[in-house]
Amino acid sequence: MTTDQDLSVDGQSAVALFAVKGIDVTPSKDKGVLKIVKVQGVDGDRPMLGDRVTLHYTGKLLNGQKVDSSLDRKEPFSFSLGKGQVIKAWDSSVMTMQKGEVCSLLCRPDYAYGAPGNPPKVPPNSTLLFEVELLDFQGEMLTEDGGVMRRIKTKGEGFTNPNDGATVDVHLEGRCEGQLFDSRDVRFIVGEAQDKGVPLGVDRAMEKMQKGECCLLHLKSKYGFGREGKPELKIGPNKDMLYEVTLRDFKKAKESWEMDLKEKLELSAEVKHKGNQYFKAGFLQQAVIQYQRIVSWLEMECGVGEEQQRKIQEFLLLSQLNLALCYLRLQEFSHVVDNCNKVIELDATNEKALYRRGEARLCRNEFSLAMADFRQVLQVNPLNRAARAQITICQHKVREHQERDKKIYANMFQKFAEHDKKVGKQKRRKDESVKSNGEVGSKRRRRSQDNS
């Protein structure tokens, strides 16, 4: 690309300059957006579809009138690339930039604000000039903890995505520390990718992909092969990895609204069995997926007759209790409490729910609440020795915290007292100094009067 440090972006002369030096950055090469590089960026990667980009910009009309500027606001602007969050010109041009690059853009109305314009600053059918500096970019985070990051190489088609239970056909290429360890075509059921040796992170990304999409998935070890690694693939424990995934085709599973209650109950039995298998094998996240499916199907259902209602409640109780146990082992204690609360809403004296909620609260240092739960367990089952032992632990923890608080406050008060004592000494010295100086001054004045 051409570099021009002294590019003027004001007036009709800029249009002529872009006609000579501008590079067409539109996908269809219709010259709707022309770009001239003013400052070259850092060699390397460029933003991809879905990336979160951060930039500074200034936009003007051809007459030089400024319409907007992030620099005036002293705050960079961020958006997700290719999601239609900004004008078309930016979606197509920013994808061609490198980090640190500064460029000028000439944007035809159909790539800017079109026939309506953007009143009051942008009149109808306005060609716009922008100066843009790309500050940073990163992939789209698909999980709340940042464990799976996606970067889209090729956009998929349509607007539908695989759901849990969908059958997907994908091509995978997995790399760890730059070494290719997995390259294959594979078919699996979303939520059950573990059965085909496909990492959890790839499985969870399926629900965000579209047919034909090719993306890069950066997986933290938790979403890869975890603490155990994969010795047969020569992958050690706690290794991050990169997967290139192409979704070639998929067939969605039935959504909840497409199934009648009988079908949901039959499927719940199969899914519960699958969840139990994963739990016993130590695949807790995969077990969570299965139990959550049951809850999503049945939590709003009302059975016809006592038998159906009993089955619904049985599946919900078991699923939420199992979710609580999974989350307890995953140390996600707020989820433990939430699921136990749902069980207790259905069965106020459920021993397992009360006990697991107590365990979660104990781990969160909510000793009084935990003790109350364990005491409720004893009311339900006085022979529960584990609950009695937990009460002893809670009481010990309460005493520990009280002793620690006493020491903290004692030290705090001692420091305050020492500070007050120090300040008092300084004040007394100052007062004595002032008094002394005052007495000396008084004597001098008396001598002066005597001499006169």
Disulfide bonds with the S-S distance in Angstrom:
none
